[in-house]
Amino acid sequence: MADRPTVVNTSGGGGAGTAVAIVLAIIAIVALLFFTGIINVGGRTGGGGSTDVNVKLDAPKVEAPKVETPAAPSTTPAPAPAAPAPANGG
């Protein structure tokens, strides 16, 4: 057998992985837009035609009980402070 050079081809072959990644990214974006309500299929989420939801609430009137507040205490002035002791001790 004669010695021949070994040729290794490293270019190409990565197209299938890139295509799968792009398709998955598009599916993820469409799913996000659908679940957030930006894509409106059949007018089921808001923003489409008018939907009249007639909600009537007959709630009883709630009042706080009557409470008498105590009178404010009389204000008496505080006693004057005591005179300081002389500085020379006497």
N, CA, C and O atoms as a Tinker XYZ file with bonds, in Angstrom:
   360  protein
     1  N      0.826000   -1.179000    0.000000    73     2
     2  CA     0.000000    0.000000    0.000000    64     1     3
     3  C      0.866000    1.236000    0.000000    63     2     4     5
     4  O      1.878000    1.320000    0.696000    81     3
     5  N      0.450000    2.168000   -0.780000    73     3     6
     6  CA     1.209000    3.410000   -0.875000    64     5     7
     7  C      0.683000    4.387000    0.162000    63     6     8     9
     8  O     -0.504000    4.398000    0.489000    81     7
     9  N      1.584000    5.196000    0.666000    73     7    10
    10  CA     1.171000    6.227000    1.626000    64     9    11
    11  C      0.533000    7.384000    0.873000    63    10    12    13
    12  O      1.125000    7.967000   -0.035000    81    11
    13  N     -0.688000    7.696000    1.274000    73    11    14
    14  CA    -1.384000    8.823000    0.657000    64    13    15
    15  C     -1.731000    9.835000    1.743000    63    14    16    17
    16  O     -1.914000    9.458000    2.900000    81    15
    17  N     -1.822000   11.102000    1.389000    73    15    18
    18  CA    -2.191000   12.107000    2.388000    64    17    19
    19  C     -3.661000   11.938000    2.793000    63    18    20    21
    20  O     -4.518000   11.634000    1.963000    81    19
    21  N     -3.930000   12.141000    4.079000    73    19    22
    22  CA    -5.294000   12.069000    4.596000    64    21    23
    23  C     -5.923000   13.451000    4.494000    63    22    24    25
    24  O     -5.369000   14.431000    4.992000    81    23
    25  N     -7.074000   13.527000    3.850000    73    23    26
    26  CA    -7.777000   14.799000    3.655000    64    25    27
    27  C     -8.988000   14.820000    4.591000    63    26    28    29
    28  O     -9.841000   13.934000    4.538000    81    27
    29  N     -9.051000   15.840000    5.444000    73    27    30
    30  CA   -10.170000   16.004000    6.370000    64    29    31
    31  C    -10.960000   17.230000    5.938000    63    30    32    33
    32  O    -10.419000   18.335000    5.880000    81    31
    33  N    -12.234000   17.036000    5.635000    73    31    34
    34  CA   -13.099000   18.131000    5.202000    64    33    35
    35  C    -13.881000   18.621000    6.421000    63    34    36    37
    36  O    -14.698000   17.877000    6.965000    81    35
    37  N    -13.643000   19.865000    6.858000    73    35    38
    38  CA   -14.310000   20.404000    8.045000    64    37    39
    39  C    -15.356000   21.457000    7.711000    63    38    40    41
    40  O    -15.951000   22.018000    8.631000    81    39
    41  N    -15.603000   21.745000    6.466000    73    39    42
    42  CA   -16.577000   22.789000    6.133000    64    41    43
    43  C    -17.943000   22.163000    5.878000    63    42    44    45
    44  O    -18.040000   21.019000    5.435000    81    43
    45  N    -19.003000   22.933000    6.164000    73    43    46
    46  CA   -20.369000   22.492000    5.895000    64    45    47
    47  C    -20.871000   21.514000    6.940000    63    46    48    49
    48  O    -20.172000   21.210000    7.906000    81    47
    49  N    -22.087000   21.024000    6.742000    73    47    50
    50  CA   -22.671000   20.039000    7.630000    64    49    51
    51  C    -23.389000   20.629000    8.828000    63    50    52    53
    52  O    -24.003000   19.870000    9.578000    81    51
    53  N    -23.351000   21.930000    9.056000    73    51    54
    54  CA   -23.999000   22.541000   10.210000    64    53    55
    55  C    -25.329000   23.173000    9.872000    63    54    56    57
    56  O    -25.923000   23.828000   10.728000    81    55
    57  N    -25.811000   23.007000    8.680000    73    55    58
    58  CA   -27.053000   23.653000    8.256000    64    57    59
    59  C    -28.292000   23.065000    8.894000    63    58    60    61
    60  O    -29.249000   23.798000    9.145000    81    59
    61  N    -28.313000   21.785000    9.162000    73    59    62
    62  CA   -29.504000   21.146000    9.729000    64    61    63
    63  C    -29.736000   21.618000   11.162000    63    62    64    65
    64  O    -30.875000   21.883000   11.546000    81    63
    65  N    -28.689000   21.724000   11.942000    73    63    66
    66  CA   -28.835000   22.194000   13.323000    64    65    67
    67  C    -29.308000   23.632000   13.386000    63    66    68    69
    68  O    -30.122000   23.982000   14.240000    81    67
    69  N    -28.807000   24.463000   12.494000    73    67    70
    70  CA   -29.227000   25.864000   12.448000    64    69    71
    71  C    -30.695000   25.970000   12.056000    63    70    72    73
    72  O    -31.434000   26.774000   12.624000    81    71
    73  N    -31.117000   25.167000   11.094000    73    71    74
    74  CA   -32.515000   25.198000   10.655000    64    73    75
    75  C    -33.447000   24.769000   11.785000    63    74    76    77
    76  O    -34.501000   25.375000   11.980000    81    75
    77  N    -33.075000   23.743000   12.523000    73    75    78
    78  CA   -33.900000   23.288000   13.642000    64    77    79
    79  C    -33.974000   24.366000   14.720000    63    78    80    81
    80  O    -35.038000   24.587000   15.299000    81    79
    81  N    -32.863000   25.035000   14.994000    73    79    82
    82  CA   -32.846000   26.094000   16.001000    64    81    83
    83  C    -33.742000   27.259000   15.592000    63    82    84    85
    84  O    -34.442000   27.821000   16.434000    81    83
    85  N    -33.731000   27.628000   14.324000    73    83    86
    86  CA   -34.568000   28.736000   13.842000    64    85    87
    87  C    -36.048000   28.365000   13.943000    63    86    88    89
    88  O    -36.861000   29.188000   14.364000    81    87
    89  N    -36.403000   27.144000   13.562000    73    87    90
    90  CA   -37.805000   26.713000   13.637000    64    89    91
    91  C    -38.284000   26.698000   15.087000    63    90    92    93
    92  O    -39.398000   27.138000   15.368000    81    91
    93  N    -37.465000   26.203000   16.005000    73    91    94
    94  CA   -37.851000   26.195000   17.418000    64    93    95
    95  C    -37.994000   27.610000   17.973000    63    94    96    97
    96  O    -38.880000   27.865000   18.789000    81    95
    97  N    -37.136000   28.529000   17.542000    73    95    98
    98  CA   -37.241000   29.913000   17.997000    64    97    99
    99  C    -38.537000   30.553000   17.503000    63    98   100   101
   100  O    -39.194000   31.283000   18.246000    81    99
   101  N    -38.904000   30.283000   16.258000    73    99   102
   102  CA   -40.148000   30.845000   15.713000    64   101   103
   103  C    -41.356000   30.273000   16.457000    63   102   104   105
   104  O    -42.297000   31.006000   16.761000    81   103
   105  N    -41.337000   28.977000   16.752000    73   103   106
   106  CA   -42.445000   28.365000   17.491000    64   105   107
   107  C    -42.554000   28.973000   18.890000    63   106   108   109
   108  O    -43.659000   29.225000   19.370000    81   107
   109  N    -41.424000   29.207000   19.540000    73   107   110
   110  CA   -41.444000   29.794000   20.882000    64   109   111
   111  C    -41.991000   31.218000   20.855000    63   110   112   113
   112  O    -42.752000   31.601000   21.744000    81   111
   113  N    -41.619000   32.003000   19.857000    73   111   114
   114  CA   -42.101000   33.389000   19.753000    64   113   115
   115  C    -43.608000   33.410000   19.490000    63   114   116   117
   116  O    -44.330000   34.199000   20.100000    81   115
   117  N    -44.087000   32.549000   18.589000    73   115   118
   118  CA   -45.524000   32.499000   18.286000    64   117   119
   119  C    -46.310000   32.059000   19.525000    63   118   120   121
   120  O    -47.378000   32.604000   19.803000    81   119
   121  N    -45.796000   31.085000   20.262000    73   119   122
   122  CA   -46.480000   30.643000   21.482000    64   121   123
   123  C    -46.536000   31.766000   22.508000    63   122   124   125
   124  O    -47.560000   31.946000   23.167000    81   123
   125  N    -45.459000   32.521000   22.654000    73   123   126
   126  CA   -45.440000   33.642000   23.592000    64   125   127
   127  C    -46.464000   34.704000   23.193000    63   126   128   129
   128  O    -47.189000   35.217000   24.046000    81   127
   129  N    -46.526000   35.031000   21.914000    73   127   130
   130  CA   -47.485000   36.032000   21.448000    64   129   131
   131  C    -48.923000   35.536000   21.607000    63   130   132   133
   132  O    -49.820000   36.331000   21.888000    81   131
   133  N    -49.150000   34.246000   21.432000    73   131   134
   134  CA   -50.494000   33.693000   21.584000    64   133   135
   135  C    -50.948000   33.728000   23.036000    63   134   136   137
   136  O    -52.075000   34.133000   23.324000    81   135
   137  N    -50.086000   33.311000   23.949000    73   135   138
   138  CA   -50.485000   33.245000   25.355000    64   137   139
   139  C    -50.557000   34.618000   26.015000    63   138   140   141
   140  O    -51.260000   34.775000   27.013000    81   139
   141  N    -49.857000   35.610000   25.490000    73   139   142
   142  CA   -49.970000   36.952000   26.053000    64   141   143
   143  C    -51.156000   37.717000   25.475000    63   142   144   145
   144  O    -51.458000   38.817000   25.938000    81   143
   145  N    -51.829000   37.161000   24.477000    73   143   146
   146  CA   -53.019000   37.788000   23.928000    64   145   147
   147  C    -52.754000   38.723000   22.771000    63   146   148   149
   148  O    -53.682000   39.371000   22.286000    81   147
   149  N    -51.519000   38.815000   22.313000    73   147   150
   150  CA   -51.222000   39.695000   21.178000    64   149   151
   151  C    -51.781000   39.088000   19.896000    63   150   152   153
   152  O    -52.309000   39.808000   19.049000    81   151
   153  N    -51.670000   37.770000   19.748000    73   151   154
   154  CA   -52.290000   37.078000   18.621000    64   153   155
   155  C    -53.689000   36.687000   19.071000    63   154   156   157
   156  O    -53.853000   35.921000   20.021000    81   155
   157  N    -54.710000   37.223000   18.376000    73   155   158
   158  CA   -56.099000   37.029000   18.764000    64   157   159
   159  C    -56.736000   36.027000   17.807000    63   158   160   161
   160  O    -57.042000   36.370000   16.665000    81   159
   161  N    -56.937000   34.799000   18.261000    73   159   162
   162  CA   -57.519000   33.759000   17.429000    64   161   163
   163  C    -59.009000   33.657000   17.749000    63   162   164   165
   164  O    -59.378000   33.291000   18.865000    81   163
   165  N    -59.857000   33.974000   16.789000    73   163   166
   166  CA   -61.292000   33.824000   16.970000    64   165   167
   167  C    -61.933000   34.876000   17.849000    63   166   168   169
   168  O    -63.100000   34.723000   18.211000    81   167
   169  N    -61.243000   35.919000   18.204000    73   167   170
   170  CA   -61.808000   36.991000   19.006000    64   169   171
   171  C    -62.115000   36.589000   20.429000    63   170   172   173
   172  O    -62.976000   37.199000   21.063000    81   171
   173  N    -61.437000   35.579000   20.954000    73   171   174
   174  CA   -61.728000   35.120000   22.309000    64   173   175
   175  C    -61.077000   35.982000   23.370000    63   174   176   177
   176  O    -61.570000   36.038000   24.497000    81   175
   177  N    -60.004000   36.642000   23.051000    73   175   178
   178  CA   -59.370000   37.513000   24.036000    64   177   179
   179  C    -59.722000   38.944000   23.708000    63   178   180   181
   180  O    -60.170000   39.222000   22.595000    81   179
   181  N    -59.535000   39.861000   24.638000    73   179   182
   182  CA   -59.956000   41.255000   24.502000    64   181   183
   183  C    -59.420000   41.945000   23.270000    63   182   184   185
   184  O    -58.509000   41.449000   22.607000    81   183
   185  N    -59.989000   43.084000   22.975000    73   183   186
   186  CA   -59.541000   43.879000   21.848000    64   185   187
   187  C    -60.346000   43.635000   20.589000    63   186   188   189
   188  O    -60.194000   44.387000   19.626000    81   187
   189  N    -61.192000   42.624000   20.549000    73   187   190
   190  CA   -61.984000   42.318000   19.372000    64   189   191
   191  C    -63.314000   43.039000   19.415000    63   190   192   193
   192  O    -63.375000   44.234000   19.701000    81   191
   193  N    -64.385000   42.305000   19.128000    73   191   194
   194  CA   -65.723000   42.869000   19.156000    64   193   195
   195  C    -66.174000   43.170000   20.571000    63   194   196   197
   196  O    -65.475000   42.886000   21.543000    81   195
   197  N    -67.377000   43.760000   20.662000    73   195   198
   198  CA   -67.860000   44.137000   21.991000    64   197   199
   199  C    -68.449000   42.920000   22.699000    63   198   200   201
   200  O    -69.242000   42.179000   22.117000    81   199
   201  N    -68.068000   42.724000   23.921000    73   199   202
   202  CA   -68.599000   41.657000   24.754000    64   201   203
   203  C    -69.219000   42.315000   25.972000    63   202   204   205
   204  O    -68.523000   42.953000   26.762000    81   203
   205  N    -70.539000   42.160000   26.126000    73   203   206
   206  CA   -71.239000   42.797000   27.231000    64   205   207
   207  C    -71.337000   41.815000   28.385000    63   206   208   209
   208  O    -72.066000   40.826000   28.315000    81   207
   209  N    -70.611000   42.093000   29.426000    73   207   210
   210  CA   -70.677000   41.286000   30.636000    64   209   211
   211  C    -71.450000   42.113000   31.653000    63   210   212   213
   212  O    -70.925000   43.080000   32.204000    81   211
   213  N    -72.709000   41.728000   31.901000    73   211   214
   214  CA   -73.581000   42.490000   32.773000    64   213   215
   215  C    -73.427000   41.968000   34.198000    63   214   216   217
   216  O    -73.996000   40.936000   34.554000    81   215
   217  N    -72.674000   42.671000   34.990000    73   215   218
   218  CA   -72.424000   42.270000   36.368000    64   217   219
   219  C    -73.132000   43.266000   37.278000    63   218   220   221
   220  O    -72.844000   44.463000   37.251000    81   219
   221  N    -74.068000   42.754000   38.087000    73   219   222
   222  CA   -74.789000   43.609000   39.030000    64   221   223
   223  C    -74.442000   43.155000   40.436000    63   222   224   225
   224  O    -74.573000   41.978000   40.771000    81   223
   225  N    -74.007000   44.076000   41.237000    73   223   226
   226  CA   -73.664000   43.770000   42.616000    64   225   227
   227  C    -74.645000   44.481000   43.532000    63   226   228   229
   228  O    -74.719000   45.710000   43.536000    81   227
   229  N    -75.394000   43.713000   44.303000    73   227   230
   230  CA   -76.306000   44.278000   45.291000    64   229   231
   231  C    -75.689000   44.056000   46.662000    63   230   232   233
   232  O    -76.035000   43.107000   47.365000    81   231
   233  N    -74.789000   44.924000   47.027000    73   231   234
   234  CA   -74.099000   44.798000   48.310000    64   233   235
   235  C    -74.819000   45.644000   49.355000    63   234   236   237
   236  O    -75.283000   46.741000   49.045000    81   235
   237  N    -74.918000   45.156000   50.573000    73   235   238
   238  CA   -75.559000   45.958000   51.621000    64   237   239
   239  C    -74.688000   47.152000   51.997000    63   238   240   241
   240  O    -73.465000   47.132000   51.855000    81   239
   241  N    -75.367000   48.196000   52.485000    73   239   242
   242  CA   -74.642000   49.389000   52.902000    64   241   243
   243  C    -73.999000   49.120000   54.259000    63   242   244   245
   244  O    -74.668000   48.664000   55.186000    81   243
   245  N    -72.732000   49.396000   54.373000    73   243   246
   246  CA   -71.997000   49.139000   55.612000    64   245   247
   247  C    -71.697000   50.474000   56.272000    63   246   248   249
   248  O    -71.130000   51.376000   55.655000    81   247
   249  N    -72.090000   50.586000   57.553000    73   247   250
   250  CA   -71.835000   51.814000   58.299000    64   249   251
   251  C    -71.046000   51.485000   59.554000    63   250   252   253
   252  O    -71.218000   50.420000   60.147000    81   251
   253  N    -70.194000   52.392000   59.948000    73   251   254
   254  CA   -69.425000   52.214000   61.181000    64   253   255
   255  C    -70.324000   52.507000   62.373000    63   254   256   257
   256  O    -71.200000   53.367000   62.277000    81   255
   257  N    -70.132000   51.817000   63.491000    73   255   258
   258  CA   -70.964000   52.082000   64.669000    64   257   259
   259  C    -70.659000   53.455000   65.259000    63   258   260   261
   260  O    -69.548000   53.974000   65.143000    81   259
   261  N    -71.686000   54.027000   65.897000    73   259   262
   262  CA   -71.518000   55.328000   66.542000    64   261   263
   263  C    -70.756000   55.144000   67.845000    63   262   264   265
   264  O    -71.172000   54.359000   68.697000    81   263
   265  N    -69.654000   55.850000   68.013000    73   263   266
   266  CA   -68.830000   55.756000   69.219000    64   265   267
   267  C    -68.599000   57.162000   69.731000    63   266   268   269
   268  O    -68.215000   58.056000   68.977000    81   267
   269  N    -68.840000   57.352000   71.044000    73   267   270
   270  CA   -68.588000   58.663000   71.635000    64   269   271
   271  C    -67.110000   58.770000   71.972000    63   270   272   273
   272  O    -66.531000   57.870000   72.580000    81   271
   273  N    -66.519000   59.866000   71.577000    73   271   274
   274  CA   -65.104000   60.068000   71.880000    64   273   275
   275  C    -64.981000   60.747000   73.229000    63   274   276   277
   276  O    -65.777000   61.635000   73.535000    81   275
   277  N    -64.015000   60.364000   74.041000    73   275   278
   278  CA   -63.859000   61.014000   75.354000    64   277   279
   279  C    -63.382000   62.454000   75.182000    63   278   280   281
   280  O    -62.743000   62.811000   74.192000    81   279
   281  N    -63.718000   63.266000   76.188000    73   279   282
   282  CA   -63.311000   64.674000   76.148000    64   281   283
   283  C    -61.794000   64.762000   76.266000    63   282   284   285
   284  O    -61.152000   63.904000   76.871000    81   283
   285  N    -61.245000   65.791000   75.690000    73   283   286
   286  CA   -59.799000   65.984000   75.749000    64   285   287
   287  C    -59.395000   66.342000   77.173000    63   286   288   289
   288  O    -60.118000   67.086000   77.835000    81   287
   289  N    -58.275000   65.844000   77.662000    73   287   290
   290  CA   -57.850000   66.182000   79.029000    64   289   291
   291  C    -57.500000   67.663000   79.133000    63   290   292   293
   292  O    -57.052000   68.288000   78.171000    81   291
   293  N    -57.721000   68.208000   80.341000    73   291   294
   294  CA   -57.415000   69.630000   80.531000    64   293   295
   295  C    -55.902000   69.821000   80.466000    63   294   296   297
   296  O    -55.125000   68.983000   80.923000    81   295
   297  N    -55.526000   70.921000   79.899000    73   295   298
   298  CA   -54.095000   71.192000   79.754000    64   297   299
   299  C    -53.648000   72.096000   80.895000    63   298   300   301
   300  O    -54.078000   73.246000   80.985000    81   299
   301  N    -52.805000   71.591000   81.747000    73   299   302
   302  CA   -52.225000   72.399000   82.823000    64   301   303
   303  C    -50.761000   72.603000   82.490000    63   302   304   305
   304  O    -50.101000   71.683000   82.009000    81   303
   305  N    -50.245000   73.797000   82.739000    73   303   306
   306  CA   -48.844000   74.035000   82.388000    64   305   307
   307  C    -47.919000   73.211000   83.277000    63   306   308   309
   308  O    -48.240000   72.932000   84.432000    81   307
   309  N    -46.800000   72.835000   82.744000    73   307   310
   310  CA   -45.805000   72.064000   83.494000    64   309   311
   311  C    -45.141000   72.972000   84.519000    63   310   312   313
   312  O    -45.010000   74.173000   84.284000    81   311
   313  N    -44.718000   72.414000   85.659000    73   311   314
   314  CA   -44.060000   73.262000   86.667000    64   313   315
   315  C    -42.734000   73.794000   86.141000    63   314   316   317
   316  O    -42.076000   73.169000   85.310000    81   315
   317  N    -42.365000   74.948000   86.641000    73   315   318
   318  CA   -41.114000   75.578000   86.208000    64   317   319
   319  C    -39.938000   74.774000   86.748000    63   318   320   321
   320  O    -40.046000   74.195000   87.828000    81   319
   321  N    -38.844000   74.722000   86.046000    73   319   322
   322  CA   -37.677000   73.977000   86.539000    64   321   323
   323  C    -37.078000   74.666000   87.762000    63   322   324   325
   324  O    -37.196000   75.879000   87.930000    81   323
   325  N    -36.444000   73.878000   88.599000    73   323   326
   326  CA   -35.826000   74.422000   89.818000    64   325   327
   327  C    -34.633000   75.287000   89.446000    63   326   328   329
   328  O    -34.003000   75.104000   88.404000    81   327
   329  N    -34.343000   76.233000   90.329000    73   327   330
   330  CA   -33.206000   77.119000   90.078000    64   329   331
   331  C    -31.910000   76.336000   90.242000    63   330   332   333
   332  O    -31.828000   75.472000   91.114000    81   331
   333  N    -30.914000   76.611000   89.442000    73   331   334
   334  CA   -29.655000   75.875000   89.558000    64   333   335
   335  C    -28.905000   76.256000   90.843000    63   334   336   337
   336  O    -29.055000   77.361000   91.365000    81   335
   337  N    -28.111000   75.326000   91.326000    73   335   338
   338  CA   -27.310000   75.579000   92.537000    64   337   339
   339  C    -26.210000   76.575000   92.218000    63   338   340   341
   340  O    -25.747000   76.641000   91.079000    81   339
   341  N    -25.784000   77.354000   93.209000    73   339   342
   342  CA   -24.712000   78.316000   92.938000    64   341   343
   343  C    -23.412000   77.596000   92.582000    63   342   344   345
   344  O    -23.149000   76.491000   93.057000    81   343
   345  N    -22.620000   78.229000   91.752000    73   343   346
   346  CA   -21.403000   77.607000   91.237000    64   345   347
   347  C    -20.275000   77.608000   92.266000    63   346   348   349
   348  O    -19.387000   76.761000   92.179000    81   347
   349  N    -20.272000   78.521000   93.232000    73   347   350
   350  CA   -19.151000   78.588000   94.173000    64   349   351
   351  C    -19.399000   77.767000   95.435000    63   350   352   353
   352  O    -18.579000   77.819000   96.352000    81   351
   353  N    -20.478000   77.022000   95.520000    73   351   354
   354  CA   -20.749000   76.146000   96.641000    64   353   355
   355  C    -21.356000   76.844000   97.840000    63   354   356   357
   356  O    -21.447000   76.213000   98.893000    81   355
   357  N    -21.763000   78.047000   97.768000    73   355   358
   358  CA   -22.191000   78.626000   98.991000    64   357   359
   359  C    -23.154000   79.670000   98.944000    63   358   360
   360  O    -23.547000   80.195000   99.986000    81   359
